[in-house]
Amino acid sequence: MSKREPDPVLVVGDLMLDEAWFGRRERVCPDASAPVFRVQRRESTLGGAARVAQVLAELDVPVQVVGVIGDDPAGEELLGQLQQRGIGVDGVVVDVLRPTTVKRSHFEGIHARANTKVFRVDLESRDELSFELRAKLNHEITQVRDTASLVVVSDYGKGVVDESLVLACQGAAEVLVDPSRHASAERYAGADLISPNRDEAIHLTGQSASDPVRLAKTVSECTGVVRTVVTLDVEGAVLAGPEGVSSFPTEPVNVTDAAGAGDAFIAAIAAERRRGGSWEQCVRAANAIAARHISQPTSGVLVELKPDRCDRVASRTSLAEDVANWKTLGRRVVLTNGCFDLLHAGHISLLAEAARLGDVLVVGLNTDDSVRRLKGSDRPVQHWEDRSSLLAALACVDVVVPLSESTAHELIREVRPDVYVKGGDYQREDLAEIELLDELQIPVHLATLIPGASTTCLAQRLRDQA
């Protein structure tokens, strides 16, 4: 954004890219006792100061960013995501000697379900900036500082924020700081507000957390910052400043993803302060925005890595070996079965819901002969090869196997799934396989029914229109 918006919030600090790599540990490395992680999907989101800017943009606040990226693809991606959100990037400086900071988390599983984080890889440099780069960065700050409504410093300890940068931020606008847990207390002197979490406050002061009010007051005394708001997780927040001390309860929510709660908190304070809110109003608004942030799924940029689809259609013989491997690796296996003739919205809903219940979704697909026995001589409309190819093309389906029997008894015995799924048009007691499922103590999940979505209705409409 080359044209600067009036009275923007200036966000300064460590620009980061957060990546999520979804995949599977399928085998052990032949040259070492280490698992081979096969990546099948990747998502990326903005992190650090970039996430603060994103939250502000989502709150309809004009934003300018000053920070450092590397001369690499991650830097280009980060810059592109900022620009797509209308965030000003004229102050972003490229350092050819350091990488763009990337936090790369690897998750077991490939679908949007409760994935298990296996490990994280950090690509970063914590080295101090060169004298020339530091001078350039501080110059970019002063170019915007005096026309900004507020300045937010987001410090993740990656070498970008130091005392000279915080000093450069201080002008006509108020300066808000989200501190690093590794910084010295003197780094942020002169700022108007500092927002550490409990652990960061303990680090800055060397005190215990037994008295949050005293902790907040001591942070201001140690750092030379006018006001301190200490976030206390489920206990809310405490604000200490010249106006006195106030406590704020947190909003109870179901946490989906706690990452970036501090970024959302400081961004919300800045947004409310820009609108003229008091410091107490700012903290109340920040509590609400942070609660909303951690209760919603992460809005990542999805990159579907092109997997080899041919291995998703398997024989029952090869399935047995796959199931043994999955269970050795601790995978939660979900099984469903059906004809899936003329794939429609009801089918997709069932399969997506089934996939969310575990790590591997196995679909037993009735063969053409078994469909004729179940549905009549005019079915299936599509042959097994076509139906299996369509199912295998869905990201939520892991493997499709033929089901030649009229019921799924044998398939259930072969797979021994952790969950068995059928459509919501069934009642539990009406399932032909229910006695076996109860005997094997396999839970049954009846998926949400989509009214009016059925192959029979779809086939009839097609006939009527022919």
Secondary structure as the mmCIF struct_conf table of DSSP 4:
data_model
#
loop_
_struct_conf.conf_type_id
_struct_conf.id
_struct_conf.beg_label_comp_id
_struct_conf.beg_label_asym_id
_struct_conf.beg_label_seq_id
_struct_conf.end_label_comp_id
_struct_conf.end_label_asym_id
_struct_conf.end_label_seq_id
BEND BEND1 LYS A 3 LYS A 3
HELX_LH_PP_P HELX_LH_PP_P1 ARG A 4 GLU A 5
BEND BEND2 PRO A 6 ASP A 7
HELX_LH_PP_P HELX_LH_PP_P2 PRO A 8 PRO A 8
STRN STRN1 VAL A 9 GLY A 13
STRN STRN2 LEU A 15 VAL A 28
TURN_TY1_P TURN_TY1_P1 PRO A 30 ASP A 31
BEND BEND3 ALA A 32 SER A 33
STRN STRN3 PRO A 35 GLY A 48
HELX_RH_AL_P HELX_RH_AL_P1 ALA A 49 GLU A 58
TURN_TY1_P TURN_TY1_P2 LEU A 59 ASP A 60
STRN STRN4 VAL A 63 GLY A 70
BEND BEND4 ASP A 71 ASP A 72
HELX_RH_AL_P HELX_RH_AL_P2 PRO A 73 GLN A 84
TURN_TY1_P TURN_TY1_P3 ARG A 85 GLY A 86
STRN STRN5 GLY A 88 ASP A 95
TURN_TY1_P TURN_TY1_P4 VAL A 96 LEU A 97
BEND BEND5 ARG A 98 ARG A 98
HELX_LH_PP_P HELX_LH_PP_P3 PRO A 99 THR A 100
STRN STRN6 THR A 101 GLU A 108
STRN STRN7 GLY A 109 GLY A 109
BEND BEND6 ILE A 110 ARG A 113
HELX_LH_PP_P HELX_LH_PP_P4 ASN A 115 ASN A 115
STRN STRN8 THR A 116 LEU A 123
HELX_LH_PP_P HELX_LH_PP_P5 ASP A 127 SER A 130
HELX_RH_AL_P HELX_RH_AL_P3 PHE A 131 ARG A 145
TURN_TY1_P TURN_TY1_P5 ASP A 146 THR A 147
BEND BEND7 SER A 149 SER A 149
STRN STRN9 LEU A 150 SER A 154
BEND BEND8 GLY A 157 VAL A 160
HELX_RH_AL_P HELX_RH_AL_P4 GLU A 163 CYS A 169
BEND BEND9 GLY A 171 ALA A 173
STRN STRN10 GLU A 174 ASP A 178
TURN_TY1_P TURN_TY1_P6 ARG A 181 HIS A 182
BEND BEND10 ALA A 183 ALA A 183
HELX_RH_3T_P HELX_RH_3T_P1 ALA A 185 TYR A 188
TURN_TY1_P TURN_TY1_P7 ALA A 189 GLY A 190
BEND BEND11 ASP A 192 ASP A 192
STRN STRN11 LEU A 193 ILE A 194
STRN STRN12 ASN A 197 ASN A 197
HELX_RH_AL_P HELX_RH_AL_P5 ARG A 198 THR A 205
BEND BEND12 ALA A 209 SER A 210
HELX_RH_AL_P HELX_RH_AL_P6 PRO A 212 THR A 223
TURN_TY1_P TURN_TY1_P8 GLY A 224 GLY A 224
BEND BEND13 VAL A 226 VAL A 226
STRN STRN13 ARG A 227 THR A 231
HELX_RH_3T_P HELX_RH_3T_P2 ASP A 233 GLU A 235
STRN STRN14 ALA A 237 GLY A 241
TURN_TY1_P TURN_TY1_P9 PRO A 242 GLU A 243
STRN STRN15 GLY A 244 PHE A 248
HELX_LH_PP_P HELX_LH_PP_P6 PRO A 249 PRO A 252
BEND BEND14 THR A 256 THR A 256
TURN_TY1_P TURN_TY1_P10 ALA A 259 GLY A 260
HELX_RH_AL_P HELX_RH_AL_P7 ALA A 261 ARG A 274
TURN_TY1_P TURN_TY1_P11 ARG A 275 GLY A 276
HELX_RH_AL_P HELX_RH_AL_P8 TRP A 279 ILE A 294
TURN_TY1_P TURN_TY1_P12 SER A 295 SER A 295
BEND BEND15 GLN A 296 GLN A 296
STRN STRN16 VAL A 301 GLU A 304
HELX_RH_3T_P HELX_RH_3T_P3 ARG A 309 ARG A 312
STRN STRN17 VAL A 313 VAL A 313
HELX_RH_AL_P HELX_RH_AL_P9 ARG A 316 THR A 328
TURN_TY1_P TURN_TY1_P13 LEU A 329 GLY A 330
STRN STRN18 VAL A 333 GLY A 338
BEND BEND16 LEU A 342 LEU A 342
HELX_RH_AL_P HELX_RH_AL_P10 ALA A 345 ALA A 355
TURN_TY1_P TURN_TY1_P14 ARG A 356 LEU A 357
BEND BEND17 GLY A 358 ASP A 359
STRN STRN19 VAL A 360 ASN A 366
HELX_RH_AL_P HELX_RH_AL_P11 ASP A 368 LYS A 375
TURN_TY1_P TURN_TY1_P15 SER A 377 ASP A 378
BEND BEND18 VAL A 381 GLN A 382
HELX_RH_AL_P HELX_RH_AL_P12 TRP A 384 ALA A 392
TURN_TY1_P TURN_TY1_P16 ALA A 393 ALA A 393
BEND BEND19 LEU A 394 LEU A 394
TURN_TY1_P TURN_TY1_P17 ALA A 395 CYS A 396
STRN STRN20 VAL A 399 LEU A 403
BEND BEND20 GLU A 405 ALA A 408
HELX_RH_AL_P HELX_RH_AL_P13 HIS A 409 VAL A 415
BEND BEND21 ASP A 418 ASP A 418
STRN STRN21 VAL A 419 LYS A 422
TURN_TY1_P TURN_TY1_P18 GLY A 424 ASP A 425
BEND BEND22 TYR A 426 TYR A 426
HELX_RH_3T_P HELX_RH_3T_P4 ARG A 428 ASP A 430
TURN_TY1_P TURN_TY1_P19 ALA A 432 GLU A 433
HELX_RH_AL_P HELX_RH_AL_P14 ILE A 434 GLU A 439
TURN_TY1_P TURN_TY1_P20 LEU A 440 GLN A 441
STRN STRN22 VAL A 444 LEU A 446
HELX_LH_PP_P HELX_LH_PP_P7 ALA A 447 LEU A 449
TURN_TY1_P TURN_TY1_P21 PRO A 451 GLY A 452
HELX_RH_AL_P HELX_RH_AL_P15 THR A 455 GLN A 465
#
